[in-house]
Amino acid sequence: MDGIFNAAWIVPIPPFLAFLAIILGLNRNKRGTTLVAVGAAAISWILGWGIAFASFFTGHFGEHPIDQALYSIPTGTSEFVIGYAVDPANALMLFMVSFLVLMIFIYSSGYMTFPGHLSTAAYPEAAAQGKDPRYSRFFAYISLFATGMLGLVVSNSLLMFFIFWEIMGLCSYLLIGFWYEKPSAKAAALKAFMTTRIGDAIMLVGMIFLYIRSEPSSLRFSELFTAENLEQLAHSTANVPVIGAVPWIAVIAVLIFFGTIGKSAQFPLHVWLPDAMEGPTPVSAMIHAATMVSAGVFLLVRMFPIYEYAGEVSASALQFVAFIGGFTAIFAATIAMAQWDVKRVLAYSTISQLGYMVAAIGMGAYVAALFHLLTHAFFKALLFLGSGSVIHGMEHGFHHAHEHGSHDAEGHDDHGHHAHVVRRSDGDLNPEDPQDMRNMGGLLQRMPRTGWTFIIGGLALSGFPLITAGFWSKDEILASAWGGNHLWVFGTLAVAAFLTAFYTMRQIGLTFLGKPRSEGAIHAPESVPSMTTPLILISFFAIVGGWIGIPEYFPVIGGIVPNWIEHFLEPYMEYMHLHAHHLGFDIVPLATSLVVALGGLGLGYVIYGQGLKEGQIDPLSKLLGPIWWAWHRKYWVDEFYHDTIIAFTMALAKFLALFDREWVIDAIVNAIGRVALWLSAVLAAFDRIVIDGAVMGLGWLSDQAGGIARLLQDGRVQAYLLFGLLMAAVWLFLNVLPLIMTLV
């Protein structure tokens, strides 16, 4: 078994080699790009599943996790160890990530066709092939993205974790703005990059404190989480302004948590994630399910010993984590209730579900958080890929209508002309927007494979009882909140679960049920097998993925299928000095899960089960009025940031520009320049008058002396002899005269 575990460091390598191969040699070869990228993902999947299953079938694997150093970087008194780790937590992540990455790569090969916003005349070759002009670049980017997540999962130190974390941040920027011809895509990419950098910068400060305060100084997980190091972090204090003395472990926990707030889009740094929908749909699935936002929660899972000890010495640290998670869960769920874009509904749903996981960490429910992270990744990837299939079908439907001279929903011919925007009380409507659910309806008949797999994912997201994975993982979090006496968290998450079920049924009803409301919906074809086959495979895990965590106390079926995930993680929790929370049966959380899931789905079906009639206004907007509009406008948080933080930043930048250019910096620089010019003129005059004058004077004297001496050289020997005698006489006079004077 050790052999397969020792191959863990290889798992991120194939996608990275694919990235290099594509950018260096396969940029024009789309078929070769597909084979290399998908082949690399398949190799990582085989290795990932091999490692995962080896750990699953190794008895008490968690008691002896693998932590292997490959090389080290000396840092003076200590060293940074670069290596890999295999333990129950990241074995489960390897199972999920490697599989979803492969499915997304296969799906992308069918999805990345020629986009409608580009001109075929500008890219005739790509248009003829029916592929995106930057098809190879896309696969290069997502290969590097996969490298980042797989490397992060197997990292054995927080330093390596952070390096791969930042690689994913770069890839998210590149992929969100992939279609950079659209101003909205460029703006979304910049927004995502800058927003997540805020969280990353604060997280980096926490890492620095953790390295400094640990004994020995290290960021290696196996050294950070020793009982001795955790104890000394818990019992040494930092003087925090205003607050006073706070245990270092609580300060570090909060600072590192900001990395999760940014990466997993928790309030108040949530604003980047919905705009990330500007990227291609496979990117949405990568970001929202398999990789990026999952990394934020996995950071909390990986660092959980820090949070457990922080909670023991400073309860406010974990309360802060739980509050952010619970508030984000209900905050984002209300916004999802009033969105029309099929992907934006799922984006806010992702933010809400991540809030569940963060709240679970804040309550100390380690197993529940990791369990929901895994199940959510499967059904949310299914939903995002399903939404991409829907958008693809709608685009083809509108294209078919244009080719056959059809008219849009407003009756306007659209041969080469964009349909105008219709002003409505529930938001402006472009009658040919392939992502607006008001233009859909009846797609279950046109796209049955996409429709039924999307419904499976939607039911899992809603927590449909007993059958779906989402029910078991979400119920575990609610049971942990109730059993841990976190009643306000329990109530908040229960309301969020009801809203989740409601908006999910709303989305299903508007998209797949009722009658088509546009030419695009009437003519939408089913997607190609390369897109629908991954949907079918992922839907399997959206159902059975939750069965590994059926509580043994659950009525009737409890114990028939053992609570495998809890038994698998318990030895590792003991190894990490964590306390396993064993919950008994309580009817309240179970009844709550059943009521909110079925109640939300039922109410959603009553209102939206037949879709909308053509031109009909959303019934919920009529009922709730300004409340619905506040949800639709996302509580104006973006506008608030724009008018406060961004406006202040821009004003400060302009002020500093004036400070730089006119008032201080440039004035000082210009004054120094003028002084330097004056001084150089003075020195030039000194050089010209004094230095040059002295040199030229010496030259003149030499010239005059030479002129006089030249007169004495006339070529007559008698003159030379007379001159010599004269000189001798002078010499004798000068030497003999003093002698005579002394004698006298």
PyMOL commands that set and color helices and strands:
alter all, ss='L'
color gray80, all
select helices_A, chain A and resi 2-5+8-10+13-25+30-56+61-63+88-111+124-129+135-154+158-176+183-213+221-224+227-235+248-263+272-278+281-290+292-302+304-313+315-336+342-362+366-403+437-439+443-446+448-462+469-483+487-512+519-523+529-549+564-575+587-608+619-624+626-632+634-663+665-711+717-743
alter helices_A, ss='H'
color red, helices_A
select strands_A, chain A and resi 66-74+79-86+237-240+244-247
alter strands_A, ss='S'
color yellow, strands_A
deselect
rebuild
show_as cartoon
